[in-house]
Amino acid sequence: MKKIKVAVVLGGRSVEHPVSCASAAGVIAALDADRYEVQAVGITPQGQWVTVDADSAKLAIGNGALPEISADSGKRVVLAADPTASNVVVTDAAGATSTMSDVDVVFPVLHGAFGEDGTIQGLLEMAEVPYVGSGVLASAASMDKEFTKKLLAAEGIPSGDHVVLRRGQELSEEDKQRLGLPVFVKPARAGSSLGITKVAEWSGVPKALQAARAVDPKVIVEAGFGGVRELECGVLERLDGGTPDTTPPLEVLGTGEEGWFDFDAKYLGAESPYDLNPELPAGVAERVRELAVRVFTTLDCSDLARVDFFLTADGEVVVNEINTMPGLTPASGVPQAWANAGLSYEELVTRLIELAVQRGTGLR
């Protein structure tokens, strides 16, 4: 049987570049060599596309080292935005070009801006190359926390009080009075807990805004919750359509130096930061799974997502955010949650490829 040709795209221009590299290493290792012909394509922090050696050791996060794709990682790659042409062209140092055998599907394992936000999805639609993950609108709306919250509010899905600050805007006294302390100051369009600060005193807001705006000029300030527990739920479409599958909720246990789930706790900790089988009050697991599907469908997502929740001290389930391309490193919550539910990492990746090939491109 002819092998399906998969281009795994990794790295990217966002601050989540190293997480993407590590996620892609896991995806590549999970692809069955008897079924798939795999080519790794890296995007440097400056936006250059190059072929990459898919060596999981080089792409992993570990011992304080963060992987990064550079311009000399391989040959230059260009994706043609012409669906009638060879869709992926490789150029060597001398300028000679060759066609990367026509790609059947792209797996864009990219996190954050210029990857998870609809940009590469639009490029792939123009080239008529099927790809794993949500489409242009769902990717963009899910990446931008402001518009995620607006769409969820329109459907009556609870997502917590917040304020959006655009370039040059500051928190007003009215905002402070309404939000209360603590607050979380976040880049509006980023993930992996980068650029986020937990603020316990209002005097800490200017520094927190500076850290967030180093990632994104638009910032969201969210009200904190007392006695909160953090839960995550994976969502995965079915090949036959219908209501998507979900994982039982897992609980986030890992905390950084400031007492919340920061980048170091997610990716650099020695122990798993998750409880895959948490004890929850009656009805909470069912409520989380129901809301995860509602969030997924409200935002018109495709294939997979991870929906994050807060469980407040009074038992209310509140949506935190959604990730349309969640971390897929071996230490990430989504692969662990699916494995715990009976779907192995290899089976998860295989279903994602099958979903993308089955759907093709165009209107969803």
N, C-alpha and C positions, 0 to 999 in steps of 0.2 A: 504494500500500500504506500502511495506517495506520502512523504512526510510533509507536515504543515510547517511552513517557514515563518518563524516568529522573530521579530526584532524587539528585543527588550531595551527600552530607552531609560537611561538612568543619569543621575547627577543633577544637572539643571542649574538655573541662575538664582534660585532662592537660597535663603540661609539654611534650608533643610537639605542641602546638597549631600552631606555625608550620610544622613539617614536614608536617602534615596539609594545611594550606593550599596549600603548594607541590605536594604530591602531587596534590591535587584539581585544581589548575590544569592539570597535565599530562593527567589523565584527561579533563577537560572538552574540552581542545583536541583530544584523540584521538578523541572520539566523532563519528561521521559524521552531519552535520546532515541528510542526506537520509534517514537511518534512525531517528534519535533526536531526541526533543524533550526538551531538558535544562533542569532548574531547579536552581540551586545553593542549598543550604540551609546556613547557617553556624550553628555552636554557639559561643557566647562562652565565655571561660574561667570565667564564672559559671554557665553552663548554659542561657542563654537561646537559643532557636531563632529565627533571622531569615532572611529572604530575602537573598541576596548577589548582587552584581554579579560575574559570573564573568570578571573581567578578569585574565588571566594575569600581567600586569605588577604588579598590586596584590597578587597572592597569592604572588608569587615570593620566594625568599630570595636576597638579593644585596646587595653593598656594605655588609655588616654589619647590614643592616636585616632584621628578622623580622616577617612579617605577623601580624596579629591581627584577629579578628572582634570587633566591638563591637555594643552593643545598637542603635545608630543606623545600622547597616549596611543595614537594610532593614525590611520589615514583619515583624511577629511571626508565627511559624509554630507550629502545634500539630499533633501527630500523634495522631489519635484511636485509642484502644485498643479500638475497636468495629469489628469486621470488616464489619458491615452498614452502617456509615456512610461518608460521604465521608472518606477516610483522611487527607487533609492539608488543614488549614484555615488561611487567611491572614487576619490581623486588622490593619487600618490604625490610625493614631494616634487616629482618632475612635471606634474600637471597631467599625466596620463590618467584617463578615466576608465572605469569599468563599472558594470551594473551589478549591484548586489542582487542575486537572483530574486525575482519578483517576490516581494514579501506578502504573505497571506494575511498576517495580522500583526499589529504593533501592541506591545504591552508597555504602556508608558508608566513605569514605576517612579513617578515624579511626585514630590510633595511640595506644596506651597505655590508661590507665584511662578508664572511662566511654565506651569506644568499641570497643576491640579485645579487651575482656575479658568479653564475653557480655552486657553490660548493654543496649546498643542492640539487640543481636540478639534478646533476650527481648522488648523492646518491639515490634519489628517482627513477631515471631511472634504476639504478642497481637493486633496489628492485621491479621494475615494479609497482609502486604505482602512479596513476595519480595525478597531482598537478596543482594548479592554477598558471598561469604566464608563462613567457618566458622560453625557453629551455636553455641548457647549453651555447651554443655559444652566443646567443642573450643576455643572462644575463651578461655574462663575458664582451662582447664587449661594452654593454651599460653602465656597471659599470665603465669601465676604460675610462676616458675622452680623453686620448691620442688616443685610437683606435676608439672611437666614432667619433672623428674629422677626422681621416684618412679615415674611411669608408664614412662619409658624403662628404668629399672633392672629393672622387673618383666618387661620383654621382652628383657633382656640386651643392651641397647644402651648402649655406653659414653658417659658424659657427664661424667666428671671428679669429683674429690673436692671436697666443699663442706661448709659449716656454715650452718644457717639460724638467724638471730637475730631473735626477736620483740621487741616493745616492752620495753625495760628490760634485755634480756639482753646479755651481753658475751662475747667470746671467752675460753674457758678456756685454761689452760696446756696441757692435753691437746690441745685443738683446734689450738693454735699448733704444737705438736710434730708433729702428724699432717700438717697442711697444708704447713708449711714456707713459705719466702719465695721469690719474691714472692707476694702474694695480690691478688685483685681484689675490692673491696667494692662491692656493687651493690644498688640497690633491687630487691626481689624481683619487682615488677610494674611495669616501665617499660622503655623502649627508647630508641633513638637515642643511646645512650651517655651519657645524661644522669644525673647523680648518681653516676657511677662513678669510683672512685679506684684506681689501681695503688699498692699499698703495698709498699715495699721494706724498711722497718724497722717492727718492732712498735709503736714509739712513734707511728707515723702512723695507727694504727687508730682512736683516738677521733675525730680530725678527719674521717677517711673515713666513719665511722659517722654522724657528724653530717650530712655532705653527702648520704649515701644516704637517711637518715631524713627529710630535708627533702622528699624525693619520696615515700617510702613507709615507714611505720613498721616493716614487715618487711624485713629485709636478708638477702642471701645473700653469704657470703664464699667465694670459689672459689680453689682452688689454682692457681697459675700453672704454665706449662710452659716448660722451657728449649728454646731453638732452635726455637720454634714458628712455623708458617706458618698464616695464617688463610684459610680457603676458604669460599665461599658457593655454594649450589646452589638454583636456582628449581624449584618443583614446580607443576604445572598439570594439573588434571583434564581428561579427554577428554570430548567431548560424547557419545560412544558408551559411556562407562564404561570399565571395565578398569583396568589399571595406569596411573597418572598419568604424564604426560610430565615429563622433567627437563631442565635445562640442563647442559651441561658445566660443571664447577666453575670459578668465577673465583677469582682470588687477590686479597686485600686488600693493597694496597701502602701506602696512605696512613697516615701516623702524625702525631699531634699533638706538642705540646711534650714530653710525658712518654713518648713512644715507643710509643703505642698508638693505635688507631683511635677517636679521640674525636669529639665533635660537630663541632668546627671542621674536622677532617680530612674528615668525611663530607660536610658541606654548605657550608663556607665556603672550601675550598681552590680555588686557581686551576686545578689540573690534576686529571684523573680519577684517583681513588685506586685504580683496579682494573687488573689484568692479566686480560683476557678469555680469553687463551690461554696460561696458565702451563705451564711444563715441570714435570711431576710424575713421581715414581717410578712404575714399572710397577705397574698395578693400582689405583693410588690413585683415579683419576677414576671407575673403575667402582665402587669401594667407597663413595665419596662419594655417587654417584647411587643406589646400592642402599640405603644408610642413609637418605638423604633421603626415599625412598618409604616406608621402614619407619617413620620418625618421623611422617610425614604420616598414615599409616594407623593407627598405634598411638594417636595423639591424636584420631582420628576427624575429621580436618580435611576441609574442602570447598573447592573451586575453586582456590585458590592458596596458596602459602606460600613463605617463604625459610628454608632451614635452614643454619645457620652451623656450621662445623667448625674444629677445630684439627688440624693435621698435626704431630705431635711429631717430635723429632729422630730417634727410632728407627723412624719410619714408621707409627706408630699413628694412626688416624683417630678423633677423639673429638668427639662432638656438643657444641657450645657452647649454642645455643638455637634456637628456632623463632619466626618472626614470621608470624602468620596474615594480617596486612595490612601487607606490607613497604612500605618507602618506594617511592613511584612518581613521584618527581621525575625530571626529565630526567637528573639526575646520579646517580640511584640505580642500584644494581647489578642488580636484577631486570630492569627494562626493557632495560638494555644487554645482559645475558646472553641474554635471549630474542631480541633483535634479532640478536645474534651467532650464535644457533642457527637463524636463518631466520624467526623470528616477529616481525613488526614491532610497535611499541607499539600502533598502531591495531588490529592483529589480536588482540593480547593483550587489550585492553580489550573488543573485540567478543566474544571467546569468553567472557569473564567475565560479560558481560551475558546472553549466550545460556544459559550454564550456570545462572544464577540464575532466569531466566524458565522454563526447562525443569523445574527442580526444584520451584519454588513454595515453600510453607511447610509446616510440620508435621514429622512424624518423618522423619528422613533415612535 
